[in-house]
Amino acid sequence: MDLWCVQARSNVFLLKNSFTEKPIIWNPINTSMALDFRVWRKESLSGSRKNRSVIFRATGKKNPGNSDSSSSNSGNSDQSKAGGDGPDGKNPPAGKNKSSDNNSQKSHAKPLDWREFRALLYLQEQAENADSAHNEEKETSGSVSLPLKWAHPISAPENGCLLVATEKLDGVRTFQRTVVLLLRSGTRNPQEGPFGVVINRPLHKKMKHMNPTNIELATTFSDCSLHFGGPLDASMFLIRAGEITGRPCFEEVINGVYFGSRNTLDEASGLTKKGTLKSQDFRFFVGYAGWQLDQLREEIESDYWYVAACSSNMIFGGSQSSSSDGLWEEILQLMGGHYSELSRKPKQDL
């Protein structure tokens, strides 16, 4: 039996029973963008007021057909600037001391994409609010950095966001304590509704255990682990890659994470055989989750889902075999506040 014809036969529970049947694939034409942000802040230092500015640089790819925050983005366009000042882009020129080398590396740090920039502002605001709550007056440094893993709540769904199941879905076998990566936030077209894959339900089986009839699945991807992606009948895969240029068949979800489906499997196999990608750069999902646009909004407003943004390494943080059994708790803890409190409650207390 071919994996790509397998249906998820668990006790399927559809909240509204009106999911779309299958996603419609399109290939947006992306244009690059780069923005400098200067944030002016007033601080109270020893009884005097003082202005301080912090400059961030955000880069990404913008879909000209969709100007909102759900556009696909990438921060890789300036990777060539990440090295030192030497002719090879890595080593500093002769005569520079260690201190100047460190300063050079800082000034040539990889620019933030817009999601990272937004997360940076959010975390900075949270820290300032915590200081204010304790009546502390501290000088804030102009140098702000993101942790390797981060997540924070956002107000509305967007491409690449997470839908984190709330306590209202406890007892709903298909979705309880799941984390859904929303691949597209959807449109009002019934055939282009929001859809994504559950990223924290490993099936603890490898591709070869399914005896796939597709030659690429049986050979190139035979040792890849499988994951339950949702109750709807279609299979997809995620790719972790710094940048895949000239490959319009793969759609970037967030910086460094792409997705594909059956019609792009041959292309994925070709990149793997060339050594451009490795088998551990893939996540294969049986099934997916989908909604109508208004349906998902209603479920969010009814507190079935929390909506969050996260760093790309939250999606590929674990091994293929383990995926992220503890991802639900980890995301909520990183979101902080009452979300963190919820992550520590056992299901029977909810």
N, C-alpha and C positions, 0 to 999 in steps of 0.2 A: 504494500500500500504506500503510495507516494505521500510524503509528509505534507505536501502542499495541497492535498485533498482531504487531510484529516480535519474533522470537526471537533471542537471542544465539547465533550459529552458529559461534563459535570452538571450538577443541578443548577441550571442557568437561571439567574434571577435578573430580570430587566426592570429597572425602576419604573420606566414609562412604557416599555415594550414598543419603542418606536425608533430603534437604532437604524442607521443607514445600512444597506446591504453590503456595500464595499466602497473603498475610497476611490476617488477619481484622481489619477496621477496627472499633474501638469508640471512643466519645467519653467519656473520663473526666470526672467532675465535679470541678473543682478548687476548693480553698479556699486562701486566702492564709495565709501564716504569716510571722512576723517574730520573730527571736530575737536577743538580745544575749548575747555571749560575753565573759566576763572571764577572761583567762589570767594566772595568777600564776606568776611565775618567780623562782627564787633565783639571784643572780649573785654572783660573787666579784670584789670591787673593792678592789684594794690590800690584800689580806689580810683584808678584812672581808666578811661575808655581807650581802646586801641583797635585799629583796623588791621586785619591780617588777611592775606589772600592765599589761596591754594589753587594750583593749576593742575588739571588732569587732562589727559589726551585719550579720547575714545575713538575707535575705528570700527568699521563693520561693513557689511554688504546690505544694501537697501533694495528691496523689491519696488520698482517704480509703480507697480500696479497696486501696492498696498502700503500706504504711508504710515500706518499705525505701528504700535510696538510689536506686532506679531510678525514682522518681516524677518526673514532669515538673515543672520549676521555672522561675521567672522572677524576675529582680530588678528589674522595672520598676515595681512597685507604688508606689514612693516617688519617682518621677521628679520630681514636683512640688516635692520638697524640695531639688532640686539647685541652685536659683538662689540669688540673694542675698537680702538682707533687705528690699528695697524692695517697694512695693505690687504691682509687676508680676512679682515673683519673680526679676528679673534684676539690677536696679540697686540699690545700697545706698542707704539713706536719706541725706538731706542731713546733713552734719556729721560723717560718718564719714571718717576718714583712710584712706590707702592700706593701712597696716598692718592696721587693723581689718577692712578689706574682705577682705584675704587670709585672715585668721583666720576670717572669716565663711564664705568659700567652702570652707575646709577642713572646718569644722564641719558644713556642709551637703552634703558630698560624697555621691555616690550610694552607697547601702548595698550591701554585697556580697551576692550570692546564695550559697547554701550551697556550690556548687562552687568559687566564687572564694575563699570563706573557707577551705575545705579546702586549696586550692592555696597560699594564703598561709601556712598553718601548715606545709605540706610544705617550701616554699622556705625558710622561716625555720629549720626544723630542719636542712635541708641546710647552710645557712650556718653554723649553730652547730657542726655536726659537723666542717665544714672548719676552723673556728677551733680546735676542740679538738684536731684531728689535728696542727696546727702548734704546739700548746702555747701558744696566744695567749689572753690574758685581756683581753677588750674589753668596754666598756660597750655594751649593746645598746639602741638607741633604741626608744621605745615606738611610733614611727611606722613602719609597715610598708606597703609598696605593692607591687602586682603589676606585672610588665612587660606590655606590650601583647599579647605572644604568650607563652604558657606551655603546658607539657605535663608530666605526671608519671605514673609508673606507679601503678596501683591493683590491689587484690587480686582483684577479681571483676567480671564484666560488670555493667553498669547501663545504663539508658536514656541515650543520648547519649554513651557512651564510644567509644573507638577500639579496633579490633582491628588491630594492626600485625603484618604478616607477618614471621616469623622466617626464619633461614637454612634451616630445614627445608623451606620452600616454594620455595626457589630451584630452578628447573627445572620447577616446576609453572606452566605458562603462565598459567592463569587467575588465580592468586593471588600469584605471586611479586612481592615488594616492594610489595604493595598496602596501602592503609589503608582499612579499612571503618568507616564511621560506623554504629554499632548503633542503629537507630531504636527498637526495643523489645527488652528483654532476655529476654522470653518467660516462659511458664509451662509447667507439666508437661502441659497440654493439647496433644496432638499438632498441633492446628490453630492453636496460638498460640505456636509456637516462636520463638526469637530470629531477627530478620532485620534487614538493613541494606543500605547501598549502598556500593560502592567509590567513593571520592571523589578518587582520583588517577589515573584512566584516561580522559583526554579522547579523544574519537573524532575530533577535528579536523574536525567537520562541524556545520553548522547545521541547524535544524529544517526549513527550506525545502528542503534538499537531499534530504530523505526523501520529498518530495511527499506530505505527510500529507493524508488525506481529511477530518480533523476541521477545521472552519472556524476554530476558535480557534488551533489549532496552525499553520495555514497563514497566519494574519494576525497576531494579537496577539503570538504567540511565534515568528514565523518566523525572526527573527535570533538566537534563543537557541541557544547551543552545546549539543551532546549529549555525554554521557559514558557509558562502560560502567559499569553499576551492579552487574553480577553475572551468573551463568549461568542464573538462573531467569527464567521468562517472565512478566514484569510490568514496567510502567514507572511511575516515580515522579518527583516533583520536590521540591526543597528550596526554601524561601523564607527570605530574610534580611529580618527586620523587627524593629523595636524592640518592638512589641507589636501583636497583632491581636486586638482585643476583639470580642466578640459573633460570633465565627466558629468555632463548634464543629467545623466540618468539617476545620479544619487542626489538627494535633496538634503541640504544642511538644515538641521533642526536648531542646534545651538553651536557655539564655537567648538569645533573639533568633533562633533557628533553628527553623523549622516544616517539616513535610512533608505532602504531599498525593499523591493518585493520580488515576486517570482520572475517578472520580466527583466530584471536587472541582475539576476543571479549569474549569468554567464560573464557579465562584465566584472562582477566581484571576484569570480573564480580566476579570471585572467589576471587581475591585479595581484591576487595572492600567488599565482604561479610565477609571476615576474619578480616577486619579493617586495613589491610596493606595500602590500598589506600582509599581515600574518593572521593565522586562524584565531589567535587570541584577541584580535581586534574586532571580532564579530560577536553579536548576540542574536540568536535565532529565537523567534517567538511563534508559537502555535496559537492562532487566533488574535483578535484585537478588540478594542472597545470603541464604540461610536455612539454619537448622539445627534439629534437635531440641534440647531443653534439655540433656539429658545428653551429646549429641554435641558441642556446643560446649564444654562443661566438659571433656570428655575431650581435645579438641584443644588447649585451653589448658594442661591439665596435662601434655600430651605435648610442649609447647613449640613448637606450630605458630604460636601467636599471643602477642604481648605485649598486655596490656590497659592502656590509658592514658586519662586525662582530659585535656582541652585547652580552651583559650579558643575562643570562637565564631568569632573572626576567623581561626583556623587553617583553618576550613572554607571561608570566603568570602574568603580573603586574596588570591587571585590574580584575574586577569581571567577572563572567561568562556571566552576562546579558549585560554588557557594552562592553566587549572585549576591543578594543582599537580603537575607532573612531578617536582619535587624534594621533595614533601611527606614521603615516606617517610624520607628522610635528615634533614629538618628536625625532624620529630617525635622521632626517636631522639636527635638532638643535644640537643634541649631536655630530654629525659628524663634526660640526663646519665649518668655512670658508664660501665658496660660497654655500655649501649645506644648511647652516643655513639661508642664504639670500633667497634661493629658497623656503624654508618652509613658509616664510611670504608673499609670493606673491599670490594674488588671481588668480584663474584659468583663468579669462578673460584677465589677463595681460601677460600670458605665450605664 
